[in-house]
Amino acid sequence: MGKTTLARVVYRMVSNQFEACSFIANIREVSKIHGLHQVQQTLLNELLMHKDIKVQDVDNGALMIKTRLRHKKILLVLDDVNDLDQLNKLVGEHDWFGLGSRIIITTRDEDLLKHKVDEKYEVERLDYNDAFHLFNVQAFRKEHPNEDFLELSQAYVDYANGLPLAIDILGSFLLGRSKNDWKSELNRLQAFPKRKNLNILQISFYGLSETEKEIFLYIACFFNHEDQDTIIEILDYLELYPKIG
């Protein structure tokens, strides 16, 4: 949906209003591979403008953030948060940071924000006109398609269904290719979706619990567009706890 891109734009627009700024990208993957204490270390080094801060463990890192940044007006973006403990150990409470500080969190899981944030913004799909404009810029490097490619361009925009990532990938791939290539790729996409799109979308699936994965697959394969109450009744019989899942 373009959450990270939108956060980066806002970050660039307002960063000069703060004493220090930090954009911590891809927290889900970084904390999984290197540990949350490494994310804390990056945050402290960037906001305190040092390069030699060492965080020994997560609790030590949380204490350092709380004590060293409480009088500093900072802008912090935490991108792709997927666990409440990440928020607890990175931003804790409002009084961890100086007056006027702002923290932006991007996440696929809205429930993580319930007890932490003052305001929420749900990123929506692009409307058709904006999607068409973005596609043309990527595929033709101009605002309007070549006349011979108009119908094909519309077909690709319909296929992308307002998702900025898909539009960006498809447009860039098609740049400079022949009309026959465009037709062939459209036919292939309908049978085999583009791998890069799937890799991004699969992150959300892998982030689900085991029962939620089963619920997702049952709905996608058997119950898509069916009545919700009927689906819940069936999934409840299968002991998948659908009301919460």
C-alpha positions, 0 to 999 in steps of 0.5 A: 500500500506504500506505507514506507514510501509515504512515511519517507516523504513525510520524514523528508518534509518535516525533518528540519523542524527537529533537533535529531531525526532517525528513520529505522527501516524494516524493523521486522527483518532487522530485529529477526536477523540481528536482534532488537538491541541492534535496532536500539543501537542504530536509533541511539547512534543516529538520534544522539549523533554518535557512532560508538554507542554499544547496547549490550542487551534489550533492557539496557537499550530501553533504559538508554533510550529513556534516559538519554533522549528525554530532553531532546526534540526528535523525529523517529520513524519505526518502519514495519513494526510487527511485535508489541515488544518492539514498541515497548523497547524502542519508544516505551512511553511519551515521556521518553522523548523531549517536548514536541517530539514525533514518532511515526510507526508503520505496521501491517498489524493495526492491533499493535497501535491500540494502546500506543498512538495518538492518531492512526492513518490507514493508507488507501489504494490509489484511485484509478486516475492516480494509478493510471498516472503512476503507471504512465510515468513508470512505463513511458516516462511521461503522463500519458501513454502512447496511443497504441498502448492505451488499452493495454495500459488500462488493462495493466492498471486494472490488474494492479488494482490500486496497489502502488508497489504492483504498478511501480514494478509492472511499469518499470518492467514494461518500459521500452518493450514492444507491444507484443511483449506487453501482451505476452506479459499480461497473459503470463501475469494472469497465470503466474503473478510476478514473483517480486509482488508475491514476496512482499505480500507473503511477508504478511502471510508469514506474520500470521499465527498458525490458526490465522494462516489456516483461516486465510487459506480456507477463505482464499481457496473455498469461501471467498465472497461467501457470507461471513456468518456461514464461514465463522460457523464452519471455521468454528467447527474446525476449532480455528477460533475464527471470531478472534482470528 
